[in-house]
Amino acid sequence: MKEFKDKIAVITGAASGIGLALAQKCLTEGMKVMVADYNTKALRKAKRKLEKIGNAFSIIETDVSKSVDVEKLAQKTLQTYGKIDLVINNAGIGIPGNTWEFTQKDWEWILNVNLWGVINGIRIFVPIMLEQNTDCHIINTASLEGLITGLLGGAAYVTSKFGIIGLTESLKLDLDKINSKIKVSVICPGYVRTNIFSNWLNRPSEYQDDRQITVRDINSEEIIAKVKFVSEESPGITPEQAADIIFEEIREEKFYIFTHKQPIVKDAIKERMDAILNDLD
Ligand SMILES: NC(=O)c1ccc[n+]([C@@H]2O[C@H](COP(=O)([O-])OP(=O)(O)OC[C@H]3O[C@@H](n4cnc5c(N)ncnc54)[C@H](O)[C@@H]3O)[C@@H](O)[C@H]2O)c1
């Protein structure tokens, strides 16, 4: 997508962090935005921030893991703005822990939000965009942890993000096959200073179980050491900086969108690819 003015955007997980900064950027660019999130309190706060930029937005409570909610989001957007040009399936959560420690509820929560949220977004928005037959763009937020392992997220997060990469690559291939006008991208952010490391404390009641993760888990020496290493080698950026970079990459119609391009990022991706290729010999 090269021109943003007067285009209609839908962003999920838009009450905080990268999603909110993307919504702010959309308004600055003269777009109209549907701001979707499941956190009512955070939505109220986001509304106040967005109003400082303009009024061309609507707030809608949406749990992306529930297809009925995503369906409502699409219908409300069409009723309000008449079309959909840009969808950013951005909502996401993470839970720390060793691979074998995740409970069934942990897995269900992460995969339902991170992976099913994106699946629902594709299932519901792509047919609308195909029907419109206009120059649209659908974007899924994965992570660097969709391409490499051993950073901050636990196995459940990494599994969901690797899933989003495969899902988005497949979507692009399928749309290219039918010469669709819809552009596709996948965002692979590095470390962005948001609420992602504490939002797992807002676990909905349906996913509660006996495993008590506390703030201490996230402040464990291991996690702090990893954050320090990542911050030094590939520093954390603000959500606003991330949104600026992401918009430039959208304008250039990049498929893989990176917020961090330091040598350490390239080396880590190359190391994984080399390990795969080496075992092919
Ligand atoms: N912050 C980083 O360093 C980083 C790095 C790589 C990828 N990401 C990804 O970026 C995306 C945005 O995360 P962020 O860092 O801005 O975190 P954040 O916690 O600040 O924002 C995430 C938003 O998603 C919302 N959300 C959670 N569950 C939801 C649901 N079921 N339905 C709708 N909304 C829901 C939260 O309420 C929150 O407002 C996520 O997909 C995350 O995995 C973040």
PDBQT file of the ligand as one rigid body, heavy atoms in Angstrom, charges set to zero:
ROOT
HETATM    1  N1  LIG A 301       6.979  -5.863  22.213  1.00  0.00    +0.000 N 
HETATM    2  C1  LIG A 301       7.823  -6.651  21.580  1.00  0.00    +0.000 C 
HETATM    3  O1  LIG A 301       9.043  -6.642  21.859  1.00  0.00    +0.000 OA
HETATM    4  C2  LIG A 301       7.318  -7.573  20.499  1.00  0.00    +0.000 A 
HETATM    5  C3  LIG A 301       8.271  -8.295  19.756  1.00  0.00    +0.000 A 
HETATM    6  C4  LIG A 301       7.833  -9.160  18.759  1.00  0.00    +0.000 A 
HETATM    7  C5  LIG A 301       6.478  -9.291  18.494  1.00  0.00    +0.000 A 
HETATM    8  N2  LIG A 301       5.569  -8.589  19.231  1.00  0.00    +0.000 N 
HETATM    9  C6  LIG A 301       4.152  -8.763  18.901  1.00  0.00    +0.000 C 
HETATM   10  O2  LIG A 301       3.555  -7.506  18.686  1.00  0.00    +0.000 OA
HETATM   11  C7  LIG A 301       2.148  -7.614  18.935  1.00  0.00    +0.000 C 
HETATM   12  C8  LIG A 301       1.717  -6.465  19.831  1.00  0.00    +0.000 C 
HETATM   13  O3  LIG A 301       2.310  -6.638  21.109  1.00  0.00    +0.000 OA
HETATM   14  P1  LIG A 301       2.836  -5.438  22.008  1.00  0.00    +0.000 P 
HETATM   15  O4  LIG A 301       4.270  -5.653  22.224  1.00  0.00    +0.000 OA
HETATM   16  O5  LIG A 301       2.359  -4.160  21.493  1.00  0.00    +0.000 OA
HETATM   17  O6  LIG A 301       2.139  -5.820  23.401  1.00  0.00    +0.000 OA
HETATM   18  P2  LIG A 301       0.992  -5.119  24.253  1.00  0.00    +0.000 P 
HETATM   19  O7  LIG A 301       0.731  -6.071  25.355  1.00  0.00    +0.000 OA
HETATM   20  O8  LIG A 301       1.390  -3.730  24.612  1.00  0.00    +0.000 OA
HETATM   21  O9  LIG A 301      -0.247  -5.062  23.255  1.00  0.00    +0.000 OA
HETATM   22  C9  LIG A 301      -0.973  -6.223  22.889  1.00  0.00    +0.000 C 
HETATM   23  C10 LIG A 301      -2.447  -5.897  22.868  1.00  0.00    +0.000 C 
HETATM   24  O10 LIG A 301      -3.164  -7.069  22.479  1.00  0.00    +0.000 OA
HETATM   25  C11 LIG A 301      -4.369  -7.115  23.257  1.00  0.00    +0.000 C 
HETATM   26  N3  LIG A 301      -4.923  -8.468  23.308  1.00  0.00    +0.000 N 
HETATM   27  C12 LIG A 301      -4.494  -9.537  24.029  1.00  0.00    +0.000 A 
HETATM   28  N4  LIG A 301      -5.332 -10.578  23.862  1.00  0.00    +0.000 NA
HETATM   29  C13 LIG A 301      -6.298 -10.170  23.000  1.00  0.00    +0.000 A 
HETATM   30  C14 LIG A 301      -7.451 -10.781  22.447  1.00  0.00    +0.000 A 
HETATM   31  N5  LIG A 301      -7.792 -12.058  22.763  1.00  0.00    +0.000 N 
HETATM   32  N6  LIG A 301      -8.217 -10.082  21.592  1.00  0.00    +0.000 NA
HETATM   33  C15 LIG A 301      -7.896  -8.786  21.295  1.00  0.00    +0.000 A 
HETATM   34  N7  LIG A 301      -6.841  -8.133  21.817  1.00  0.00    +0.000 NA
HETATM   35  C16 LIG A 301      -6.042  -8.818  22.654  1.00  0.00    +0.000 A 
HETATM   36  C17 LIG A 301      -3.929  -6.611  24.630  1.00  0.00    +0.000 C 
HETATM   37  O11 LIG A 301      -5.036  -6.183  25.409  1.00  0.00    +0.000 OA
HETATM   38  C18 LIG A 301      -2.983  -5.483  24.242  1.00  0.00    +0.000 C 
HETATM   39  O12 LIG A 301      -3.679  -4.256  24.156  1.00  0.00    +0.000 OA
HETATM   40  C19 LIG A 301       1.926  -8.994  19.552  1.00  0.00    +0.000 C 
HETATM   41  O13 LIG A 301       1.452  -9.878  18.564  1.00  0.00    +0.000 OA
HETATM   42  C20 LIG A 301       3.322  -9.391  20.001  1.00  0.00    +0.000 C 
HETATM   43  O14 LIG A 301       3.486 -10.784  20.050  1.00  0.00    +0.000 OA
HETATM   44  C21 LIG A 301       5.959  -7.724  20.221  1.00  0.00    +0.000 A 
ENDROOT
TORSDOF 0
